[in-house]
Amino acid sequence: MQSNLVIFPNAGAAKKSTQTEERTITKYDRAEEQFIELLAMEDLDNQLDVEPEIASEFEQTLSMAIDAAYKNDRSDEQAYRFLQRILYRINRLKLFWYDDLRHYTNERSLYLYSYRDQIEAAWQQWELAQIDVAALQQLDVKQALIERASADLNPPLSESSRYIREEMTESGYRHLLAIGSFDGLVEGSRLCYVLGGAANEMQCTLVRVLLEEYGNGRLSRKHSTFFAQMLAEFGMNTEPEGYFDLVPWEVLACANHNFLTTDRKRYFLRYSGALTYFEVAGPAAYKNYLTAAQRLGLSEAAMGYWELHIREDERHGRWMLDDVALPLAERYPNDAWELVLGYDQEKLMGDRAGAAVVRSIREAKQSA
């Protein structure tokens, strides 16, 4: 069986347009490899107390990347990618991958937490700067959620959606599955972080959503099983994270944001708003993928996951709006605007990730 330990691809393989960019990519690549070595080091925190210099190159590069990504006016794609990959490597330790137990030796490392927090602080400030938070605080939250959900249930087709429906080739579809497997093969896992605590109707609704994502306890009906079947239909790798090197930073950012909002109970409203958008808007995206598969004449097994999600997420969207988001708005009237913040952030980041996936498909086609 293939190891689930993520091995980062060689960043130096990316296209380089200038000597300056080439040096930067090489530096990120070295720092990334050093970080992987740190993760595997026995008793990392004590080792660093004795030999702090073993992490010096990683630390210097990470500081440089934060400045380049979140503190400059111009965007730096390589810095975004490096930081989101590092952050994901730390965050994934919160899940159990049924692999070598030694991979978790540093799961409670204060050193790792300190750099997770450093990345998140700069990144979250950058993300929030793209939203008018003050305006959200003045909204009629329940009405805003109802209107947003109504609009996002059947949105107009975007340029990316039209490309997927009308132009994407079979090789592009396989590329889509490869990137989609990053989330599809561990579907719903982070939801478990918000289920503990006092019993109420909202909590029970979230449990129902998780149970359906997990096939009500039957592996054959678990949603990730249907995704694996789509991959298997093309002879593709069905191991989680098997195509990690293809995943755009924008997609990683969605996963890392989800880790953050599920891990911190103070962000429970933001997460609930985000999950509401995800479940409401999901069917529209899956219909694009299903339409593409049908146009390409693919088998039922090669599109079964989309059909399942269109049915179930339409129901989940109603549950999340009516039985979670709106009741939470009543329970927390002073903080209810955070539900809309979570909703809007999930939409913004999801649209950004979707555009990045289509861009990756187009680039792969051109390279071929």
C-alpha contacts under 8 A as a table, 3 or more apart, distances in Angstrom:
res1	aa1	res2	aa2	distance
2	Q	239	E	7.15
3	S	6	V	7.99
3	S	99	D	6.87
4	N	97	W	6.79
4	N	99	D	6.42
4	N	239	E	7.37
4	N	240	P	6.70
4	N	241	E	6.86
4	N	242	G	7.77
5	L	99	D	7.88
5	L	103	H	7.64
6	V	89	R	7.77
6	V	241	E	6.91
6	V	244	F	7.34
7	I	36	I	7.97
8	F	32	E	7.54
8	F	33	E	7.61
8	F	244	F	7.57
8	F	245	D	6.45
9	P	245	D	5.50
10	N	13	A	5.70
10	N	14	A	8.00
10	N	29	D	6.48
11	A	14	A	5.78
11	A	25	I	6.20
11	A	26	T	6.97
11	A	28	Y	7.36
11	A	29	D	5.25
12	G	15	K	7.95
12	G	22	E	7.48
12	G	25	I	5.89
12	G	26	T	5.68
12	G	29	D	6.67
16	K	19	Q	7.58
16	K	21	E	6.14
16	K	22	E	5.61
17	S	21	E	6.72
17	S	22	E	7.55
18	T	21	E	5.25
18	T	22	E	6.26
19	Q	22	E	4.93
19	Q	23	R	6.30
20	T	23	R	5.32
20	T	24	T	6.39
21	E	24	T	5.06
21	E	25	I	6.15
22	E	25	I	5.26
22	E	26	T	6.23
23	R	26	T	5.17
23	R	27	K	6.20
24	T	27	K	5.09
24	T	28	Y	6.26
25	I	28	Y	5.11
25	I	29	D	6.06
25	I	78	Q	6.81
26	T	29	D	4.97
26	T	30	R	6.23
27	K	30	R	5.22
27	K	31	A	6.20
27	K	61	T	7.11
28	Y	31	A	5.09
28	Y	32	E	6.00
28	Y	61	T	6.67
28	Y	78	Q	7.91
28	Y	79	A	7.86
28	Y	82	F	6.59
29	D	32	E	5.13
29	D	33	E	6.34
30	R	33	E	5.22
30	R	34	Q	6.18
30	R	58	F	7.95
31	A	34	Q	4.99
31	A	35	F	6.13
31	A	57	E	6.25
31	A	58	F	4.55
31	A	61	T	6.47
31	A	62	L	7.90
32	E	35	F	5.09
32	E	36	I	6.42
32	E	58	F	7.24
32	E	82	F	7.39
32	E	86	I	7.30
33	E	36	I	5.15
33	E	37	E	6.46
34	Q	37	E	5.10
34	Q	38	L	6.31
34	Q	55	A	7.45
34	Q	57	E	7.92
34	Q	58	F	6.43
35	F	38	L	4.94
35	F	39	L	6.25
35	F	55	A	7.79
35	F	58	F	6.47
35	F	86	I	7.80
36	I	39	L	5.13
36	I	40	A	6.57
37	E	40	A	5.29
37	E	41	M	6.30
38	L	41	M	5.10
38	L	44	L	6.76
38	L	55	A	7.59
39	L	44	L	7.41
39	L	103	H	7.85
39	L	106	N	6.62
40	A	102	R	7.79
40	A	103	H	6.43
40	A	105	T	7.46
40	A	106	N	7.65
41	M	44	L	5.43
41	M	106	N	7.92
42	E	47	Q	7.88
42	E	105	T	6.64
42	E	106	N	7.52
43	D	46	N	5.80
43	D	47	Q	6.27
43	D	105	T	7.11
43	D	106	N	6.74
44	L	47	Q	5.07
44	L	48	L	6.20
44	L	106	N	6.54
44	L	109	S	7.15
44	L	111	Y	7.98
45	D	48	L	5.24
45	D	49	D	6.40
45	D	109	S	6.33
45	D	110	L	7.01
45	D	111	Y	6.18
46	N	49	D	4.99
46	N	50	V	6.55
47	Q	50	V	5.32
47	Q	51	E	6.05
47	Q	52	P	7.66
48	L	51	E	4.87
48	L	52	P	4.49
48	L	53	E	7.66
48	L	54	I	7.17
48	L	55	A	7.55
49	D	52	P	5.85
51	E	54	I	6.03
52	P	55	A	6.10
52	P	56	S	6.96
53	E	56	S	4.92
54	I	57	E	7.65
55	A	58	F	5.43
55	A	59	E	6.16
56	S	59	E	5.14
56	S	60	Q	6.11
57	E	60	Q	5.25
57	E	61	T	6.12
58	F	61	T	5.22
58	F	62	L	6.03
59	E	62	L	5.12
59	E	63	S	6.21
60	Q	63	S	5.25
60	Q	64	M	6.26
61	T	64	M	4.99
61	T	65	A	6.06
62	L	65	A	4.97
62	L	66	I	6.22
62	L	83	L	7.27
63	S	66	I	5.26
63	S	67	D	6.47
64	M	67	D	5.27
64	M	68	A	6.19
65	A	68	A	4.94
65	A	69	A	5.91
65	A	79	A	4.90
65	A	80	Y	7.58
65	A	82	F	7.53
65	A	83	L	6.99
66	I	69	A	5.22
66	I	70	Y	5.70
66	I	71	K	6.96
66	I	79	A	7.20
66	I	83	L	7.45
66	I	119	I	6.98
66	I	122	A	7.03
67	D	70	Y	5.69
67	D	71	K	4.75
67	D	72	N	6.41
68	A	71	K	6.16
68	A	72	N	5.73
68	A	75	S	7.39
68	A	76	D	6.08
68	A	79	A	6.34
69	A	72	N	6.57
69	A	75	S	6.09
69	A	76	D	5.47
69	A	77	E	7.63
69	A	79	A	5.47
69	A	80	Y	5.67
70	Y	122	A	6.29
70	Y	123	W	6.36
70	Y	126	W	5.96
72	N	75	S	7.25
76	D	79	A	5.37
76	D	80	Y	6.37
77	E	80	Y	5.14
77	E	81	R	6.15
78	Q	81	R	5.07
78	Q	82	F	6.07
79	A	82	F	5.10
79	A	83	L	6.11
80	Y	83	L	5.39
80	Y	84	Q	6.13
80	Y	249	W	6.48
81	R	84	Q	5.37
81	R	85	R	6.10
81	R	248	P	7.37
81	R	249	W	4.78
82	F	85	R	5.26
82	F	86	I	6.22
83	L	86	I	5.15
83	L	87	L	6.06
83	L	119	I	7.07
84	Q	87	L	5.02
84	Q	88	Y	5.99
84	Q	249	W	6.12
84	Q	252	L	6.04
84	Q	253	A	6.05
84	Q	256	N	7.41
85	R	88	Y	5.09
85	R	89	R	6.20
85	R	249	W	7.40
85	R	252	L	7.05
86	I	89	R	5.16
86	I	90	I	6.58
87	L	90	I	5.28
87	L	91	N	6.15
87	L	116	R	5.98
87	L	119	I	7.21
87	L	256	N	6.97
88	Y	91	N	4.89
88	Y	92	R	5.87
88	Y	252	L	7.03
88	Y	255	A	7.68
88	Y	256	N	6.01
89	R	92	R	5.52
89	R	93	L	7.15
90	I	93	L	5.81
90	I	112	L	6.76
90	I	113	Y	7.90
90	I	116	R	6.95
91	N	94	K	5.83
91	N	256	N	7.04
91	N	259	F	6.68
92	R	95	L	5.62
93	L	96	F	7.08
93	L	104	Y	6.64
93	L	107	E	5.79
94	K	107	E	7.49
95	L	189	S	7.79
96	F	99	D	7.86
98	Y	101	L	7.98
99	D	103	H	7.63
100	D	103	H	5.76
101	L	104	Y	5.80
101	L	105	T	7.45
102	R	105	T	5.29
103	H	106	N	7.69
104	Y	107	E	5.10
106	N	109	S	5.03
108	R	112	L	7.82
108	R	113	Y	7.68
109	S	112	L	5.33
109	S	113	Y	6.38
110	L	113	Y	4.96
110	L	114	S	6.02
111	Y	114	S	5.19
111	Y	115	Y	6.60
112	L	115	Y	5.38
112	L	116	R	6.10
113	Y	116	R	4.92
113	Y	117	D	6.07
114	S	117	D	5.22
114	S	118	Q	6.21
115	Y	118	Q	4.83
115	Y	119	I	6.14
116	R	119	I	5.37
116	R	120	E	6.10
117	D	120	E	5.03
117	D	121	A	5.93
118	Q	121	A	5.36
118	Q	122	A	6.67
119	I	122	A	5.61
119	I	123	W	6.02
120	E	123	W	5.00
120	E	124	Q	5.65
121	A	124	Q	5.45
121	A	125	Q	6.26
122	A	125	Q	5.34
122	A	126	W	6.34
123	W	126	W	5.06
123	W	127	E	6.20
124	Q	127	E	4.94
124	Q	128	L	6.03
125	Q	128	L	5.23
125	Q	129	A	6.18
126	W	129	A	5.25
126	W	130	Q	7.07
127	E	130	Q	5.61
127	E	131	I	7.54
128	L	131	I	5.48
128	L	132	D	7.99
128	L	133	V	7.54
129	A	132	D	7.42
131	I	345	Q	7.85
132	D	135	A	5.51
132	D	136	L	6.69
133	V	136	L	5.11
133	V	137	Q	6.45
133	V	341	L	7.31
134	A	137	Q	5.24
134	A	138	Q	6.96
135	A	138	Q	5.44
135	A	139	L	6.96
136	L	139	L	5.42
136	L	337	W	5.99
136	L	340	V	6.96
136	L	341	L	6.95
137	Q	337	W	5.37
138	Q	337	W	7.93
139	L	144	A	6.81
139	L	337	W	7.12
140	D	143	Q	5.54
140	D	144	A	6.03
141	V	144	A	5.00
141	V	145	L	6.13
141	V	329	A	6.91
141	V	336	A	6.46
141	V	337	W	5.91
141	V	339	L	7.81
141	V	340	V	6.86
142	K	145	L	5.24
142	K	146	I	6.22
142	K	326	L	5.95
142	K	329	A	6.67
143	Q	146	I	5.13
143	Q	147	E	6.11
144	A	147	E	5.23
144	A	148	R	6.07
144	A	340	V	7.38
145	L	148	R	5.14
145	L	149	A	6.03
145	L	321	L	7.66
145	L	325	A	8.00
145	L	326	L	7.83
145	L	340	V	6.61
146	I	149	A	5.27
146	I	150	S	6.17
146	I	321	L	7.63
147	E	150	S	5.18
147	E	151	A	6.28
148	R	151	A	5.20
148	R	152	D	6.09
149	A	152	D	5.16
149	A	153	L	6.02
149	A	277	Y	7.04
149	A	280	V	6.38
149	A	281	A	7.85
149	A	321	L	7.81
150	S	153	L	5.50
150	S	154	N	7.62
151	A	154	N	6.37
151	A	155	P	6.01
152	D	155	P	5.11
152	D	277	Y	7.89
152	D	280	V	6.82
152	D	281	A	5.50
153	L	280	V	5.80
153	L	281	A	5.47
153	L	283	P	7.66
153	L	284	A	6.72
154	N	281	A	7.80
154	N	284	A	6.20
155	P	284	A	7.35
157	L	160	S	7.95
157	L	161	S	5.64
157	L	162	R	6.32
158	S	161	S	5.04
158	S	162	R	6.27
159	E	162	R	5.22
159	E	163	Y	6.28
160	S	163	Y	5.12
160	S	164	I	6.34
160	S	354	G	7.53
160	S	355	A	6.27
160	S	358	V	6.33
161	S	164	I	5.20
161	S	165	R	6.15
161	S	285	A	7.71
161	S	288	N	6.22
162	R	165	R	5.07
162	R	166	E	5.73
162	R	167	E	7.53
162	R	288	N	7.99
163	Y	166	E	5.36
163	Y	167	E	4.99
163	Y	168	M	6.05
163	Y	358	V	7.96
164	I	167	E	5.95
164	I	168	M	5.02
164	I	288	N	6.45
164	I	289	Y	6.76
164	I	292	A	6.13
164	I	358	V	7.71
165	R	168	M	6.84
165	R	288	N	5.50
165	R	289	Y	6.85
165	R	291	T	5.72
165	R	292	A	4.63
165	R	295	R	7.86
166	E	292	A	6.84
166	E	295	R	7.97
168	M	172	G	5.56
168	M	173	Y	6.66
168	M	292	A	7.14
169	T	172	G	4.92
169	T	173	Y	6.22
169	T	296	L	7.48
170	E	173	Y	4.86
170	E	174	R	6.32
170	E	296	L	6.67
171	S	174	R	5.06
171	S	175	H	6.25
171	S	365	K	7.86
172	G	175	H	4.90
172	G	176	L	6.14
172	G	361	I	5.55
172	G	362	R	7.70
172	G	364	A	7.79
172	G	365	K	7.08
173	Y	176	L	4.92
173	Y	177	L	6.27
173	Y	292	A	7.90
173	Y	293	A	7.63
174	R	177	L	5.01
174	R	178	A	6.16
174	R	231	L	7.98
174	R	234	F	7.62
175	H	178	A	5.03
175	H	179	I	6.41
175	H	361	I	6.25
176	L	179	I	5.40
176	L	180	G	5.94
176	L	357	V	7.16
176	L	361	I	6.99
177	L	180	G	4.83
177	L	181	S	5.87
177	L	230	M	7.85
177	L	231	L	6.89
178	A	181	S	5.33
178	A	182	F	7.37
178	A	231	L	7.78
178	A	243	Y	5.78
178	A	246	L	7.50
179	I	182	F	5.79
179	I	243	Y	6.51
179	I	244	F	7.51
179	I	246	L	6.16
179	I	247	V	5.45
179	I	357	V	7.51
180	G	183	D	5.85
180	G	184	G	5.83
181	S	184	G	4.59
181	S	185	L	5.37
181	S	227	F	7.12
181	S	228	A	7.91
181	S	238	T	7.99
181	S	240	P	7.03
181	S	241	E	7.21
181	S	242	G	7.97
181	S	243	Y	7.47
182	F	185	L	6.33
182	F	186	V	7.46
182	F	240	P	6.51
182	F	241	E	5.33
182	F	242	G	7.66
182	F	243	Y	7.00
182	F	244	F	6.70
182	F	247	V	7.44
183	D	186	V	5.64
183	D	187	E	5.83
183	D	255	A	7.93
184	G	187	E	5.04
184	G	223	H	7.70
184	G	224	S	5.63
184	G	227	F	6.09
185	L	224	S	4.60
185	L	225	T	7.43
185	L	227	F	6.50
185	L	228	A	6.82
185	L	238	T	7.96
185	L	239	E	7.76
185	L	240	P	5.62
186	V	189	S	5.92
186	V	224	S	6.34
186	V	240	P	6.99
187	E	213	E	7.02
187	E	223	H	6.92
187	E	224	S	5.95
188	G	191	L	5.52
188	G	192	C	7.66
188	G	210	L	6.46
188	G	213	E	6.26
188	G	214	Y	7.72
189	S	192	C	6.08
190	R	193	Y	5.88
190	R	258	N	7.24
190	R	259	F	6.59
190	R	262	T	6.66
191	L	194	V	5.96
191	L	195	L	7.22
191	L	210	L	6.88
191	L	262	T	6.89
192	C	195	L	5.50
192	C	196	G	7.92
192	C	210	L	7.44
193	Y	196	G	7.13
193	Y	262	T	5.70
193	Y	263	D	6.35
194	V	262	T	5.98
194	V	263	D	7.73
194	V	265	K	7.46
194	V	268	F	7.44
195	L	203	Q	6.28
195	L	206	L	7.01
195	L	207	V	6.70
199	A	203	Q	6.24
199	A	204	C	7.27
200	N	203	Q	5.37
200	N	204	C	6.32
201	E	204	C	5.09
201	E	205	T	6.24
201	E	323	D	7.35
202	M	205	T	5.16
202	M	206	L	6.46
202	M	323	D	6.00
202	M	324	V	4.95
202	M	327	P	7.51
202	M	328	L	7.88
203	Q	206	L	5.19
203	Q	207	V	6.33
203	Q	324	V	7.96
204	C	207	V	4.97
204	C	208	R	6.25
205	T	208	R	5.02
205	T	209	V	6.38
205	T	319	W	6.92
205	T	320	M	7.63
205	T	323	D	6.77
205	T	324	V	7.07
206	L	209	V	5.08
206	L	210	L	6.31
206	L	320	M	7.85
206	L	324	V	7.77
207	V	210	L	5.06
207	V	211	L	6.05
208	R	211	L	5.06
208	R	212	E	6.26
209	V	212	E	5.34
209	V	213	E	6.29
209	V	316	H	6.52
210	L	213	E	5.03
210	L	214	Y	6.19
211	L	214	Y	5.01
211	L	215	G	6.20
211	L	216	N	4.74
211	L	217	G	6.93
212	E	215	G	4.97
212	E	216	N	5.38
212	E	222	K	7.60
213	E	216	N	7.50
213	E	222	K	6.06
213	E	223	H	5.62
214	Y	217	G	5.80
214	Y	218	R	7.07
214	Y	219	L	7.27
214	Y	221	R	7.20
214	Y	222	K	4.41
214	Y	223	H	6.32
214	Y	224	S	8.00
215	G	218	R	5.15
215	G	219	L	6.47
215	G	220	S	7.32
215	G	221	R	4.36
215	G	222	K	3.91
215	G	223	H	6.56
216	N	221	R	7.57
216	N	222	K	7.49
217	G	222	K	7.48
218	R	221	R	5.45
218	R	222	K	6.24
219	L	222	K	4.98
219	L	225	T	6.83
220	S	225	T	6.28
221	R	225	T	6.75
221	R	226	F	7.52
222	K	225	T	5.38
222	K	226	F	7.09
223	H	226	F	5.32
223	H	227	F	6.62
223	H	305	Y	6.94
223	H	308	L	7.98
224	S	227	F	4.96
224	S	228	A	6.16
225	T	228	A	5.02
225	T	229	Q	6.24
226	F	229	Q	5.02
226	F	230	M	6.49
226	F	301	A	7.99
226	F	304	G	6.34
226	F	305	Y	5.03
227	F	230	M	5.18
227	F	231	L	6.54
227	F	304	G	7.76
227	F	305	Y	5.51
228	A	231	L	5.09
228	A	232	A	6.08
228	A	238	T	5.40
229	Q	232	A	4.95
229	Q	233	E	6.12
229	Q	301	A	6.28
229	Q	302	A	7.07
230	M	233	E	5.22
230	M	234	F	7.11
230	M	301	A	5.66
230	M	302	A	4.26
230	M	303	M	6.27
230	M	304	G	7.10
230	M	305	Y	7.32
231	L	234	F	5.56
231	L	235	G	6.42
231	L	236	M	5.01
231	L	237	N	6.69
231	L	238	T	6.13
231	L	302	A	7.31
232	A	235	G	4.75
232	A	236	M	5.47
232	A	237	N	7.21
232	A	238	T	6.66
233	E	236	M	7.49
233	E	301	A	6.59
233	E	302	A	5.86
234	F	302	A	7.76
237	N	242	G	6.12
237	N	243	Y	7.83
238	T	242	G	6.97
239	E	242	G	5.25
241	E	244	F	5.02
243	Y	246	L	5.65
243	Y	247	V	7.10
244	F	247	V	5.41
247	V	251	V	6.46
247	V	252	L	6.96
248	P	251	V	5.47
248	P	252	L	6.61
248	P	353	A	7.57
248	P	356	A	6.48
248	P	357	V	6.94
248	P	360	S	7.69
249	W	252	L	4.90
249	W	253	A	6.03
250	E	253	A	5.07
250	E	254	C	6.64
250	E	349	M	7.30
250	E	352	R	6.42
250	E	353	A	4.70
250	E	356	A	6.65
251	V	254	C	5.25
251	V	255	A	6.69
251	V	350	G	7.84
251	V	353	A	4.98
251	V	354	G	7.93
251	V	356	A	7.84
252	L	255	A	5.15
252	L	256	N	6.14
253	A	256	N	5.03
253	A	257	H	5.94
253	A	349	M	7.73
254	C	257	H	5.16
254	C	258	N	6.21
254	C	346	E	7.69
254	C	349	M	6.32
254	C	350	G	6.97
254	C	353	A	7.58
255	A	258	N	5.06
255	A	259	F	6.30
256	N	259	F	4.98
256	N	260	L	6.27
257	H	260	L	5.07
257	H	261	T	6.26
258	N	261	T	5.31
258	N	262	T	6.08
258	N	271	Y	7.35
259	F	262	T	5.42
259	F	263	D	5.91
260	L	263	D	5.26
260	L	264	R	6.27
261	T	264	R	5.54
261	T	265	K	7.39
261	T	267	Y	5.21
261	T	268	F	6.59
261	T	270	R	6.83
261	T	271	Y	5.38
262	T	265	K	6.79
262	T	267	Y	7.20
262	T	268	F	6.80
262	T	271	Y	6.42
264	R	267	Y	5.58
264	R	268	F	7.13
265	K	268	F	5.05
266	R	269	L	7.70
267	Y	270	R	5.18
267	Y	271	Y	6.20
268	F	271	Y	5.12
268	F	272	S	6.11
269	L	272	S	5.02
269	L	273	G	6.15
269	L	328	L	7.53
269	L	336	A	7.23
269	L	338	E	5.73
269	L	339	L	5.02
269	L	342	G	7.22
270	R	273	G	5.19
270	R	274	A	6.13
270	R	338	E	5.21
270	R	339	L	4.94
270	R	340	V	7.39
270	R	341	L	6.23
270	R	342	G	3.94
270	R	343	Y	7.15
271	Y	274	A	4.92
271	Y	275	L	6.06
271	Y	339	L	7.53
271	Y	342	G	5.87
272	S	275	L	5.14
272	S	276	T	6.12
272	S	320	M	7.83
272	S	324	V	7.31
272	S	325	A	6.42
272	S	339	L	6.49
272	S	342	G	7.16
272	S	343	Y	7.97
273	G	276	T	5.05
273	G	277	Y	6.47
273	G	325	A	6.36
273	G	338	E	7.54
273	G	339	L	4.28
273	G	340	V	5.96
273	G	341	L	7.22
273	G	342	G	4.68
273	G	343	Y	4.41
274	A	277	Y	5.26
274	A	278	F	6.21
274	A	339	L	7.46
274	A	342	G	4.55
274	A	343	Y	4.26
274	A	344	D	7.39
274	A	345	Q	7.09
274	A	346	E	5.11
274	A	347	K	7.81
275	L	278	F	4.87
275	L	279	E	6.07
275	L	320	M	7.40
275	L	343	Y	7.41
275	L	346	E	7.93
276	T	279	E	5.39
276	T	280	V	6.01
276	T	317	G	6.14
276	T	320	M	5.13
276	T	321	L	6.04
276	T	325	A	7.08
276	T	343	Y	6.77
277	Y	280	V	5.07
277	Y	281	A	5.78
277	Y	282	G	7.98
277	Y	317	G	7.62
277	Y	343	Y	5.39
277	Y	344	D	7.94
277	Y	346	E	6.76
277	Y	347	K	6.79
278	F	281	A	5.47
278	F	282	G	5.64
278	F	317	G	7.88
278	F	346	E	7.16
278	F	347	K	7.79
279	E	282	G	5.26
279	E	283	P	7.64
279	E	313	D	5.40
279	E	314	E	7.11
279	E	316	H	5.84
279	E	317	G	4.56
279	E	320	M	7.46
280	V	283	P	7.10
280	V	313	D	6.90
280	V	314	E	6.51
280	V	316	H	7.35
280	V	317	G	4.19
280	V	318	R	7.28
281	A	284	A	5.75
281	A	285	A	6.95
281	A	317	G	7.86
282	G	285	A	5.38
282	G	286	Y	6.23
282	G	309	H	7.69
282	G	310	I	7.41
282	G	313	D	6.58
283	P	286	Y	4.95
283	P	287	K	6.00
283	P	309	H	6.57
283	P	310	I	4.55
283	P	311	R	7.80
283	P	313	D	6.27
283	P	314	E	6.46
284	A	287	K	5.20
284	A	288	N	6.68
284	A	310	I	7.82
285	A	288	N	5.24
285	A	289	Y	6.71
286	Y	289	Y	5.07
286	Y	290	L	6.05
286	Y	306	W	5.25
286	Y	307	E	7.63
286	Y	309	H	7.14
286	Y	310	I	6.38
287	K	290	L	4.94
287	K	291	T	5.91
287	K	306	W	7.15
287	K	310	I	7.07
288	N	291	T	5.18
288	N	292	A	6.29
289	Y	292	A	5.11
289	Y	293	A	6.26
289	Y	306	W	7.05
290	L	293	A	5.08
290	L	294	Q	6.15
290	L	303	M	6.27
290	L	306	W	6.02
290	L	307	E	7.12
291	T	294	Q	5.16
291	T	295	R	6.10
292	A	295	R	5.08
292	A	296	L	6.21
293	A	296	L	5.09
293	A	297	G	6.27
293	A	298	L	5.49
293	A	302	A	7.60
293	A	303	M	6.43
294	Q	297	G	5.00
294	Q	298	L	6.06
295	R	298	L	7.85
298	L	302	A	6.13
298	L	303	M	7.41
299	S	302	A	5.20
299	S	303	M	6.94
300	E	303	M	5.46
300	E	304	G	5.72
301	A	304	G	5.23
303	M	306	W	5.72
303	M	307	E	6.83
304	G	307	E	5.25
304	G	308	L	6.27
305	Y	308	L	5.20
305	Y	309	H	6.24
306	W	309	H	5.15
306	W	310	I	6.13
307	E	310	I	5.27
307	E	311	R	6.56
308	L	311	R	5.44
308	L	312	E	6.23
309	H	312	E	5.07
309	H	313	D	5.34
309	H	314	E	7.88
310	I	313	D	5.64
310	I	314	E	6.19
311	R	314	E	5.77
311	R	315	R	7.03
312	E	315	R	5.29
312	E	316	H	6.19
313	D	316	H	4.56
313	D	317	G	5.78
314	E	317	G	5.25
314	E	318	R	6.65
315	R	318	R	5.32
315	R	319	W	6.36
316	H	319	W	4.96
316	H	320	M	6.04
317	G	320	M	5.17
317	G	321	L	6.23
318	R	321	L	5.30
318	R	322	D	5.86
318	R	323	D	7.77
319	W	322	D	5.40
319	W	323	D	5.17
319	W	324	V	6.84
320	M	323	D	5.63
320	M	324	V	4.92
320	M	325	A	5.96
321	L	324	V	5.83
321	L	325	A	4.97
321	L	326	L	5.99
322	D	325	A	6.51
322	D	326	L	5.71
322	D	327	P	7.29
323	D	326	L	6.63
323	D	327	P	6.23
324	V	327	P	5.54
324	V	328	L	6.01
325	A	328	L	5.16
325	A	329	A	6.28
325	A	339	L	7.01
326	L	329	A	5.06
326	L	330	E	6.63
327	P	330	E	5.16
327	P	331	R	6.27
328	L	331	R	4.93
328	L	332	Y	5.99
328	L	336	A	7.13
329	A	332	Y	5.39
329	A	333	P	5.64
329	A	335	D	7.84
329	A	336	A	4.75
329	A	337	W	7.92
329	A	339	L	7.52
330	E	333	P	5.56
330	E	336	A	7.67
332	Y	335	D	5.48
332	Y	336	A	5.49
333	P	336	A	5.13
334	N	337	W	7.63
335	D	338	E	5.87
336	A	339	L	5.60
336	A	340	V	7.54
337	W	340	V	5.29
337	W	341	L	6.39
338	E	341	L	4.74
338	E	342	G	6.08
339	L	342	G	5.20
339	L	343	Y	6.17
340	V	343	Y	4.87
340	V	344	D	5.96
341	L	344	D	5.21
341	L	345	Q	5.96
342	G	345	Q	5.16
342	G	346	E	6.07
343	Y	346	E	5.33
343	Y	347	K	6.34
344	D	347	K	5.08
344	D	348	L	6.08
345	Q	348	L	5.04
345	Q	349	M	5.96
346	E	349	M	5.24
346	E	350	G	5.70
347	K	350	G	5.02
347	K	351	D	5.98
348	L	351	D	5.33
348	L	352	R	6.25
349	M	352	R	5.02
349	M	353	A	6.09
350	G	353	A	5.03
350	G	354	G	6.03
351	D	354	G	5.04
351	D	355	A	6.21
352	R	355	A	5.29
352	R	356	A	6.29
353	A	356	A	4.99
353	A	357	V	6.24
354	G	357	V	5.15
354	G	358	V	6.43
355	A	358	V	5.24
355	A	359	R	6.14
356	A	359	R	4.94
356	A	360	S	6.10
357	V	360	S	5.02
357	V	361	I	6.26
358	V	361	I	5.00
358	V	362	R	6.19
359	R	362	R	5.12
359	R	363	E	6.13
360	S	363	E	5.08
360	S	364	A	6.10
361	I	364	A	5.15
361	I	365	K	6.26
362	R	365	K	5.09
362	R	366	Q	6.28
363	E	366	Q	5.07
363	E	367	S	6.13
364	A	367	S	5.07
364	A	368	A	6.15
365	K	368	A	5.13
